[in-house]
């Protein structure tokens, strides 16, 4: 059963207490990402656009860093506010909120995967025995369900 369901121009989200507890920790995870220079998540969240041109990469970052940080902050705040409001019941996400949720799920998966070295090794075969790998998989399920329902709304408005 999907936790997300398109209904008119909103997506209804039904979360159990465990899922709310997991989601309530994601903004802290993202807030810690890239803070330390040696955090592997840093380069995956902010990849160099021009790997062979340091000056062009710095210029692109100079021009986009502020807007990117503001968008991430807005996404995380929308996500945190909605999760806090969930309290075990059903909440309704606007299309904009759903987009924020999808980006928070994606960034969270990137941070976890980078810190576990999965960009170099790939996901382990078989069922995930590592709790962080299991969380990456769960967040992927959440993201897939959400995007499927978001797509339904977008198709209806065409």
N, C-alpha and C positions, 0 to 999 in steps of 0.2 A: 504494500500500500504506500503510495506516494505521500510525502509530508507536505507537498506543495500542490495546489489545485487552482487553475485559472477560473475566475468567476467574474464575468463582465470585464472591467478594466483593472481589476486587482488580482493579486495572487494570495489566496488564503494559505497560511502556514500553520500546521499543527505539529507541535514539538512536545516530546515527553520531557520530564525533568532532567534526565541524563543528557539528552541532546541540548537542552538549554544550558546546562552546566558546561558542556564542551564548548558551545558557541560563545558563552560569556567570557571564555579565556582567549579567544582569537584576537581581540584587539590588543591585549597585553603582548601576545606573541608578536604581532605585527609592529607594535611600538618598540620592541627590542631589536627588530630586524635592521641590520646594517649599522647599528650604533657603534659597535666595536669594529675597528678596521679589519680585523682578521675573521669577521663573521662571513662564512661562505655565502650567506643569503644576500649580502650586499651587492655582489656583482651580478647575481641572477635577477634581483629586483630592479637594478639600474644598469642594464647591459650597455656596453659601449656601442654606439650606433656605427661608428667608423673605426673598427679595430685597427686598421692600418694607418690611421691619421689622427694622432693624439690631439692636435690643435683643433681639428674639426669636431672631434668628440667633446672636448672641453667647451667649445663654443655652443654646440647643441645643448649640452647640459646647462650652461649659463642661461640660455634662452628659454629652457623648458622646466628647469628644476622647481621653480616656485609654483608654477601652475600644477605640475605633477604632484607636489607635496600637498597643495591645497585640495586637489581632487581626492587623493588618498585619505586625507584627514576627514573630508566630508563623507566619503564612503564609510569609513570606520565609525564615525559618529552616528550616521543613519543606522548602520548595522547594530551598534551597541544599544541605541535607543529602542529599536524594535525588539531586540532580544530581551532587554530589561522589561519591556511591556508585555512580553509573551506570558510569563508567569504560569506556564502549563496549559494555557488555553489556546484559542485560535487567534491569530493576528492577520491583518490584511496589509499587504505590501502594494504600494503604487508601482507602476512600471519603473520609475526612477529608483525607488527603494530596492526593487528586485535587481536592478543593474548593479547597485552598490553591493548587495549581498553576493552576487556572482563574482564581482571583483575581489571582495574580501575572501571568499572561498579560494579563488585562484591564487591570490597572493599568499595565503596561509599555506597552501600546498607547496608553493615554490619555496617558502622559507623552510618548511619541514624537510622537503626533499634535498635542498641544498645542504642543510646541516647534517643530514644523514649520508651525504655523498651519493645520492641516487642519480644525480645527473651524470656521474662518471660510471656508476655500476649498473644502473637500471633497477627497476623494481624486482624484488626477489620473486622467484617462481613459487607456485603453490600459495597456500594461505598465509597471510601476513602474521608472523609470530611476534614481531616487534611492535609494541604499542604505537610508536610514532608512524610506522608504515600502515598500521591499521587505521590510524586517524587520517592519514593522507587518502586512503581508499574511501573512508566514510565521507570525507569532505568532497571527494570526487563524485560520490553518489548524490550528495546534497546538490552539488553544482549541476549535475546532469538533470536531475529532477526539476530544479528551478528553471534552467534554461529551456527545457521542454515546454513547461507551462508558459514561460515568457514568450516563447515562439508562437504558441497558440493565440495569445492576445494580439501579438503583432500581425499575425495572419488575418485575424478577424477585423482589424482596423484598416486593412489595405483596400 
